[in-house]
């Protein structure tokens, strides 16, 4: 992740431990993945077993890990810092 926004210069490394809250957003994504996987498996197979769930969820979560990581951090910072629009409509703060 860039230390500063290349567009407006906003500091993206607010303070040590700032992105710990993004873990809760990531957790919500992972719970959603679990629920969707459970629903799909329950529609496809007669009995959903624990190893089956672990395999499917682990595969999907590991596959989407880079996306979940970036989205959770982006959502977390957007809770506290207002989005100002596209690059061509804002001025640099640094």
C-alpha positions in Angstrom: 0.0 0.0 0.0 1.3 3.5 -0.8 2.3 5.6 2.2 0.4 8.6 0.6 -2.4 8.9 -1.9 -0.8 9.6 -5.3 -3.7 11.9 -6.1 -4.3 14.2 -3.1 -1.3 13.4 -0.9 -3.5 12.1 2.0 -1.4 10.2 4.5 -2.5 6.6 4.4 -0.4 5.4 7.4 -2.4 7.3 10.0 -0.7 5.9 13.1 0.7 2.6 14.3 -2.1 0.1 14.6 -4.6 2.2 12.6 -5.7 -0.7 10.4 -6.4 -3.1 13.2 -10.0 -2.2 12.8 -9.8 -3.4 9.2 -9.6 -6.9 10.7 -13.3 -6.6 11.7 -14.2 -5.7 8.1 -12.2 -8.6 6.9 -13.9 -10.9 9.4 -17.3 -9.7 8.0 -16.2 -10.6 4.5 -15.1 -14.0 5.7 -18.3 -14.7 7.5 -20.2 -13.8 4.3 -18.0 -16.2 2.3 -18.7 -18.9 4.9 -22.5 -18.4 4.7 -22.6 -18.3 0.9 -20.4 -21.4 0.7 -22.7 -23.2 3.2 -25.8 -22.2 1.3 -24.4 -23.3 -2.1 -23.0 -26.6 -0.6 -26.4 -27.3 1.1 -28.1 -26.9 -2.3 -25.6 -29.1 -4.2 -24.9 -32.0 -1.8 -27.1 -34.1 0.5 -25.0 -33.7 3.6 -22.5 -30.9 4.3 -19.5 -32.2 6.3 -17.0 -30.2 8.2 -14.0 -31.2 6.0 -16.0 -30.2 2.9 -16.8 -26.8 4.4 -13.2 -26.2 5.6 -11.9 -27.1 2.1 -14.3 -24.9 0.2 -14.0 -21.9 2.6 -10.2 -22.2 2.9 -9.8 -22.3 -0.9 -12.1 -19.4 -1.5 -10.6 -17.2 1.3 -7.0 -17.9 0.2 -7.9 -17.2 -3.4 -9.6 -13.9 -2.5 -7.1 -12.9 0.2 -5.4 -10.0 -1.7 -8.8 -8.6 -2.7 -10.2 -9.0 0.9 -7.1 -7.4 2.4 -7.3 -4.3 0.2 -11.1 -3.9 0.3 -11.1 -4.2 4.1 -8.4 -1.5 4.5 -10.1 0.7 2.0 -13.5 0.4 3.7 -11.9 1.1 7.1 -10.1 4.3 6.0 -13.3 5.5 4.2 -15.1 5.3 7.5 -12.9 8.1 8.8 -11.6 10.0 5.8 -14.1 11.5 3.3 -13.7 10.7 -0.4 -13.3 13.9 -2.3 -13.8 12.7 -5.9 -11.7 11.8 -8.9 -8.1 13.0 -9.1 -8.8 15.7 -11.6 -11.3 17.4 -9.3 -9.2 17.7 -6.1 -6.1 19.6 -5.0 -3.0 18.1 -3.3 -2.8 18.6 0.5 1.0 18.2 0.6 
